[in-house]
Amino acid sequence: MMPKSLQSPPRLPEMDPAIWSRLPEELLEHVLSFLPLKTFLNLRSTCKHFKSLLFSSSFMSRHTTSGSPFSSFLLLSHPQFYQQFPLYDSIVGSWRNLTLSLSLLLPGTGSNVSPSCTLLSSSNGLICFSLPSSCSFLVCNFVAKSSRIVEFPTHPFTFESFVFVSMSSGYKIFVLCSKFSSNSVFVYDSKVHSWQKFDRFEPILGDNYRQEGIFFNGSLYFTTLEPFSIVCFALESGRWERFDSELPGDLTFVRLVSDGKKKLYLIGGVGRNGISRSMKLWELDDERDWIEVESLPEMMCKKFLSVCYHNYERVYCFLHEGMICICCYTWPEILYYKMSRRTWHWLPKCPSLPEKWSCGFRWFSFVPELHALV
């Protein structure tokens, strides 16, 4: 007779499938919410209902108390990383041994992704690429493995400024584009899947405009060329307005960053005759006055200004999870200001970057969101 210790445990009876089929949906979702998120992601191909739960904010919120079950990343796009996008985990504070690959998201393409495909923007879990070969944009959610092609509203496929804004209710794409002698503004609304054309923009922004707009309180904010000023474009009405706020003096370049709703910041060089001697950060208060927050320490300022060779067109800024990031297309490091600690830091360059690297560094804030709809 076999000892009790060697006997296999009694087999539990399987639940009748008919019982599962009659289980109320809210109870089934409650049971599934106890699964590790990674396990549940592997189950999404089981049935349409399981996949639809990825886009249910109430279901996904059970996996986290912060609103997103993932970390937050700084994403790097560079010509020497062909269709691969290294990720820096800003919570852990280190580079991750993984990359995002566009070829995995385009069904039927495999590795044959157009070499001219360019990452343009990232917003609230969605990433937008340009596809010049098909005169269109590609909007992706890498976590949910979903994507949508948005055809360009006119030909040829050229534009001077591009802004991608993702919100809880959908996303909008804003382009300033030239066609023959007429300059136009087009806005795409994902809620209705269509473009709307608005008035000319030369009288406000001027010629040769290239800077990206910043989303703040329902409008896009732009800084003009010298003499510096701020103008805004209301996404709903399509109306241009000048922002009535006096800028700080002796500016050599100006950039804006925003959290989208509550805070608007200005980063600028201060100096004379187009040469910066220092860099400062200002915040807009309730009276529409710019209040100085911090100055960049002298040695860090010298390094950054030497990096961009006083060619400030190469400088761009964005906000990422409490960090104001200041970047240069020609340099592999990010200069950032940690708002909670009021300290400045350098983010180290990507370890997988070749020793002989070229220019073209584009950084983006990437905070994955499963239920961000394309």
C-alpha positions as CSV (number, residue, x, y, z in Angstrom):
1,M,0.0,0.0,0.0
2,M,1.4,3.5,-1.0
3,P,2.3,5.7,1.9
4,K,0.0,8.7,2.4
5,S,2.8,11.1,1.9
6,L,3.3,9.8,-1.7
7,Q,-0.3,9.8,-2.6
8,S,-1.4,12.5,-5.0
9,P,-3.8,15.0,-3.5
10,P,-7.4,14.5,-4.3
11,R,-8.4,16.2,-7.6
12,L,-10.9,19.1,-7.2
13,P,-14.0,18.8,-9.4
14,E,-14.1,21.2,-12.3
15,M,-16.7,23.9,-12.4
16,D,-19.5,23.3,-14.8
17,P,-19.1,25.7,-17.8
18,A,-22.8,26.4,-17.6
19,I,-22.2,28.0,-14.2
20,W,-19.4,30.2,-15.5
21,S,-21.6,31.3,-18.4
22,R,-24.3,32.4,-15.9
23,L,-21.9,34.3,-13.6
24,P,-22.7,38.0,-13.6
25,E,-20.2,40.1,-15.5
26,E,-19.3,42.2,-12.4
27,L,-18.4,39.1,-10.4
28,L,-16.3,37.7,-13.3
29,E,-14.5,41.0,-13.6
30,H,-13.9,41.0,-9.9
31,V,-12.4,37.5,-10.1
32,L,-10.2,38.4,-13.0
33,S,-8.9,41.5,-11.2
34,F,-7.0,39.3,-8.8
35,L,-4.8,38.0,-11.6
36,P,-1.4,39.6,-12.1
37,L,-1.6,42.2,-14.8
38,K,1.0,40.4,-16.9
39,T,-1.1,37.2,-16.8
40,F,-4.3,39.0,-17.7
41,L,-2.5,40.6,-20.7
42,N,-1.7,37.1,-22.0
43,L,-5.4,36.3,-21.7
44,R,-6.7,39.1,-23.9
45,S,-6.8,37.0,-27.0
46,T,-9.1,34.5,-25.3
47,C,-12.3,36.4,-26.1
48,K,-13.5,39.8,-27.1
49,H,-14.9,40.5,-23.6
50,F,-11.5,40.0,-21.9
51,K,-9.8,42.3,-24.5
52,S,-12.5,45.0,-23.9
53,L,-11.6,45.1,-20.2
54,L,-8.3,46.6,-21.1
55,F,-10.2,49.8,-22.0
56,S,-12.3,49.8,-18.9
57,S,-10.9,52.4,-16.5
58,S,-12.9,50.9,-13.6
59,F,-11.4,47.4,-14.2
60,M,-7.9,48.7,-14.7
61,S,-8.0,50.9,-11.7
62,R,-8.2,47.8,-9.5
63,H,-4.6,47.0,-10.4
64,T,-3.3,50.3,-9.1
65,T,-4.0,53.2,-6.9
66,S,-2.1,55.7,-9.1
67,G,-4.2,55.4,-12.3
68,S,-1.5,53.6,-14.3
69,P,-0.3,50.0,-13.6
70,F,3.0,50.8,-15.3
71,S,6.1,52.8,-14.7
72,S,6.8,56.1,-16.5
73,F,9.5,56.4,-19.1
74,L,11.6,58.8,-21.1
75,L,11.6,57.5,-24.6
76,L,14.6,58.1,-27.0
77,S,14.3,58.3,-30.8
78,H,17.5,58.5,-32.7
79,P,18.6,57.7,-36.3
80,Q,21.1,55.0,-35.1
81,F,18.3,53.1,-33.4
82,Y,16.4,51.9,-36.4
83,Q,12.7,51.6,-35.5
84,Q,13.7,50.9,-31.9
85,F,13.0,53.3,-29.0
86,P,15.1,52.8,-25.8
87,L,13.3,53.5,-22.5
88,Y,14.6,55.2,-19.3
89,D,12.6,54.3,-16.2
90,S,12.2,57.6,-14.4
91,I,10.8,56.0,-11.3
92,V,13.6,53.4,-10.8
93,G,16.2,55.8,-12.2
94,S,17.9,53.6,-14.8
95,W,17.8,52.4,-18.4
96,R,15.5,49.4,-19.0
97,N,16.7,46.3,-20.9
98,L,13.8,46.7,-23.3
99,T,12.8,48.8,-26.3
100,L,9.6,49.6,-28.1
101,S,9.5,48.3,-31.7
102,L,7.2,49.8,-34.3
103,S,7.3,46.7,-36.5
104,L,5.5,44.6,-33.9
105,L,2.5,47.0,-34.0
106,L,1.9,47.1,-37.8
107,P,0.1,43.9,-38.8
108,G,1.4,42.3,-41.9
109,T,4.6,44.4,-42.2
110,G,7.0,42.4,-40.1
111,S,10.3,44.2,-40.2
112,N,9.4,46.0,-43.5
113,V,8.5,49.3,-41.9
114,S,9.1,52.4,-44.0
115,P,12.6,53.8,-43.2
116,S,11.1,57.3,-43.5
117,C,8.7,56.6,-40.6
118,T,9.3,59.2,-37.9
119,L,8.2,59.4,-34.3
120,L,6.5,62.8,-33.9
121,S,4.9,63.0,-30.4
122,S,3.8,61.1,-27.3
123,S,0.8,62.1,-25.1
124,N,-0.9,60.2,-22.2
125,G,0.0,56.7,-23.4
126,L,-0.4,57.3,-27.1
127,I,2.4,57.7,-29.6
128,C,2.1,59.3,-33.0
129,F,4.3,58.6,-36.1
130,S,4.4,60.2,-39.6
131,L,4.2,57.8,-42.6
132,P,5.2,60.0,-45.6
133,S,5.0,57.1,-48.0
134,S,1.2,56.9,-47.4
135,C,0.6,60.6,-46.6
136,S,-0.7,59.7,-43.1
137,F,-0.1,59.5,-39.4
138,L,0.0,56.4,-37.3
139,V,-1.4,56.7,-33.7
140,C,-0.4,53.8,-31.5
141,N,-1.0,52.3,-28.0
142,F,1.9,50.0,-27.6
143,V,0.6,48.4,-24.4
144,A,-2.9,47.5,-25.8
145,K,-1.3,46.7,-29.2
146,S,-3.8,48.9,-31.0
147,S,-3.2,51.5,-33.7
148,R,-5.0,53.7,-36.2
149,I,-4.0,55.3,-39.5
150,V,-5.0,58.9,-39.9
151,E,-4.8,60.2,-43.5
152,F,-3.3,63.7,-44.0
153,P,-6.0,66.2,-45.0
154,T,-4.1,67.6,-48.0
155,H,-1.2,67.1,-50.4
156,P,1.7,67.3,-50.4
157,F,2.6,65.7,-47.1
158,T,4.4,68.7,-45.6
159,F,3.8,70.7,-42.4
160,E,5.7,73.3,-40.4
161,S,4.4,72.6,-36.9
162,F,2.8,69.5,-35.4
163,V,1.1,69.0,-32.0
164,F,-0.5,65.8,-30.7
165,V,-2.8,66.1,-27.6
166,S,-4.3,63.0,-25.9
167,M,-7.1,63.5,-23.4
168,S,-9.5,61.2,-21.6
169,S,-12.2,61.9,-24.2
170,G,-10.0,61.3,-27.2
171,Y,-7.1,63.0,-29.0
172,K,-6.5,65.9,-31.4
173,I,-3.8,66.4,-34.0
174,F,-2.9,70.0,-34.9
175,V,-0.8,70.8,-38.0
176,L,0.3,74.1,-39.6
177,C,1.0,73.3,-43.2
178,S,1.9,75.3,-46.4
179,K,0.2,74.6,-49.7
180,F,1.4,76.8,-52.6
181,S,0.9,80.4,-51.4
182,S,-1.7,79.6,-48.7
183,N,-0.9,78.6,-45.1
184,S,-3.5,76.7,-43.3
185,V,-4.3,75.1,-39.9
186,F,-5.9,71.6,-39.7
187,V,-7.2,70.0,-36.6
188,Y,-8.1,66.3,-36.4
189,D,-10.6,65.1,-33.7
190,S,-10.6,61.4,-32.9
191,K,-14.2,61.6,-31.5
192,V,-15.5,62.3,-35.0
193,H,-12.6,60.9,-37.0
194,S,-12.4,64.0,-39.3
195,W,-10.3,67.1,-40.0
196,Q,-11.3,70.7,-39.7
197,K,-9.6,73.6,-41.5
198,F,-9.1,77.0,-39.9
199,D,-7.8,80.4,-40.9
200,R,-4.3,81.5,-42.0
201,F,-1.7,82.0,-39.3
202,E,1.0,84.3,-40.8
203,P,-0.2,87.5,-39.1
204,I,0.3,86.0,-35.7
205,L,3.1,83.5,-35.9
206,G,5.1,85.0,-38.7
207,D,7.1,83.3,-41.4
208,N,9.4,80.3,-41.1
209,Y,7.7,79.1,-37.9
210,R,8.9,75.7,-36.6
211,Q,8.3,75.4,-32.8
212,E,5.8,72.9,-31.3
213,G,2.9,74.3,-29.4
214,I,2.1,73.5,-25.7
215,F,-1.3,72.4,-24.6
216,F,-2.7,74.4,-21.7
217,N,-6.4,74.9,-20.6
218,G,-7.9,73.8,-23.9
219,S,-5.5,75.9,-26.1
220,L,-2.2,75.5,-27.7
221,Y,0.4,78.1,-26.7
222,F,3.3,79.2,-29.0
223,T,6.2,81.6,-28.6
224,T,7.0,83.8,-31.6
225,L,10.3,84.8,-33.0
226,E,11.9,88.0,-31.8
227,P,10.5,90.3,-30.4
228,F,9.4,87.4,-28.3
229,S,5.7,87.0,-27.4
230,I,3.1,84.3,-26.7
231,V,0.1,83.5,-28.9
232,C,-2.5,80.8,-28.3
233,F,-4.9,78.8,-30.5
234,A,-8.2,77.5,-29.1
235,L,-8.6,73.9,-30.3
236,E,-12.4,74.0,-30.2
237,S,-13.1,77.3,-31.8
238,G,-10.0,77.6,-34.0
239,R,-9.5,81.2,-32.8
240,W,-6.0,82.8,-32.5
241,E,-5.3,85.3,-29.7
242,R,-2.3,87.1,-28.4
243,F,-1.5,86.2,-24.8
244,D,-1.5,89.4,-22.7
245,S,1.4,88.8,-20.5
246,E,4.7,90.7,-20.4
247,L,7.7,88.4,-20.7
248,P,10.9,88.8,-18.6
249,G,13.6,91.1,-20.1
250,D,16.9,90.3,-21.9
251,L,15.7,87.0,-23.3
252,T,17.8,85.2,-25.9
253,F,15.4,82.2,-26.4
254,V,12.1,81.2,-25.0
255,R,10.4,77.8,-24.5
256,L,7.1,76.8,-22.8
257,V,6.1,73.7,-20.8
258,S,2.8,72.8,-19.1
259,D,1.1,70.1,-17.2
260,G,-2.0,70.7,-19.4
261,K,-4.3,72.3,-16.9
262,K,-2.8,74.1,-13.8
263,K,0.7,75.2,-14.5
264,L,2.5,77.0,-17.3
265,Y,6.2,77.4,-17.2
266,L,8.7,79.4,-19.2
267,I,12.4,78.4,-19.8
268,G,14.6,81.0,-21.3
269,G,18.2,82.2,-21.9
270,V,19.1,85.6,-20.5
271,G,21.8,87.7,-22.1
272,R,22.6,90.3,-24.7
273,N,23.0,90.3,-28.5
274,G,21.6,86.8,-28.9
275,I,24.2,85.3,-26.5
276,S,22.9,83.6,-23.3
277,R,24.9,84.2,-20.1
278,S,22.4,82.3,-17.9
279,M,19.2,80.2,-18.0
280,K,16.2,80.7,-15.8
281,L,12.8,79.1,-15.1
282,W,9.6,81.1,-14.5
283,E,6.0,80.1,-13.5
284,L,2.9,82.0,-14.6
285,D,0.8,83.1,-11.6
286,D,-2.9,83.8,-11.3
287,E,-2.4,87.4,-12.2
288,R,-0.6,86.4,-15.4
289,D,2.8,87.6,-14.2
290,W,5.9,85.5,-14.7
291,I,7.5,84.7,-11.3
292,E,11.1,83.5,-11.3
293,V,11.4,80.0,-9.8
294,E,15.0,79.0,-10.3
295,S,18.3,79.8,-12.1
296,L,20.4,77.0,-13.7
297,P,23.7,76.7,-11.7
298,E,26.6,78.3,-13.5
299,M,28.6,75.2,-14.4
300,M,25.6,73.3,-15.7
301,C,24.6,76.4,-17.6
302,K,28.0,76.6,-19.3
303,K,27.9,72.9,-20.3
304,F,24.4,73.2,-21.8
305,L,25.2,76.4,-23.7
306,S,28.4,74.9,-25.1
307,V,26.4,71.8,-26.1
308,C,24.0,73.8,-28.3
309,Y,26.7,76.2,-29.5
310,H,24.3,79.1,-28.9
311,N,22.1,77.8,-31.7
312,Y,18.9,77.8,-29.7
313,E,16.7,76.4,-32.5
314,R,18.1,73.0,-31.4
315,V,16.7,73.4,-27.9
316,Y,13.3,71.9,-26.9
317,C,11.6,71.2,-23.6
318,F,8.8,69.1,-22.1
319,L,7.3,68.1,-18.8
320,H,7.5,64.6,-17.5
321,E,6.1,63.4,-14.2
322,G,7.3,66.4,-12.1
323,M,10.5,66.9,-14.2
324,I,11.1,69.8,-16.6
325,C,13.3,68.4,-19.3
326,I,15.5,70.6,-21.4
327,C,17.0,68.9,-24.4
328,C,19.2,69.6,-27.5
329,Y,19.0,67.7,-30.8
330,T,22.8,67.4,-30.9
331,W,23.4,66.0,-27.4
332,P,22.6,62.6,-25.9
333,E,21.9,63.8,-22.3
334,I,18.9,65.5,-20.8
335,L,19.1,68.4,-18.4
336,Y,16.2,68.3,-16.1
337,Y,14.7,70.2,-13.1
338,K,13.1,68.0,-10.3
339,M,10.3,70.3,-9.2
340,S,9.6,68.4,-5.9
341,R,13.3,68.8,-4.8
342,R,14.0,72.1,-6.6
343,T,17.2,70.6,-8.0
344,W,18.9,70.3,-11.4
345,H,20.4,67.1,-12.8
346,W,21.8,65.5,-15.9
347,L,20.3,62.3,-17.2
348,P,23.1,60.0,-18.5
349,K,23.2,59.0,-22.1
350,C,21.8,55.6,-23.3
351,P,24.3,52.8,-22.7
352,S,23.4,51.2,-26.0
353,L,24.2,54.3,-28.0
354,P,27.2,53.7,-30.3
355,E,30.5,55.3,-29.3
356,K,30.4,57.4,-32.5
357,W,27.0,58.9,-32.4
358,S,25.4,61.4,-34.7
359,C,22.9,64.2,-34.1
360,G,19.1,63.8,-34.0
361,F,18.3,63.1,-30.4
362,R,14.5,63.3,-29.8
363,W,13.2,62.7,-26.3
364,F,9.6,62.1,-25.3
365,S,7.6,61.6,-22.1
366,F,5.9,58.1,-22.3
367,V,3.5,57.1,-19.6
368,P,1.7,53.9,-20.7
369,E,-2.1,53.8,-20.4
370,L,-4.0,50.6,-21.4
371,H,-7.3,52.3,-21.9
372,A,-6.0,55.2,-24.1
373,L,-8.1,54.8,-27.2
374,V,-6.7,55.2,-30.7
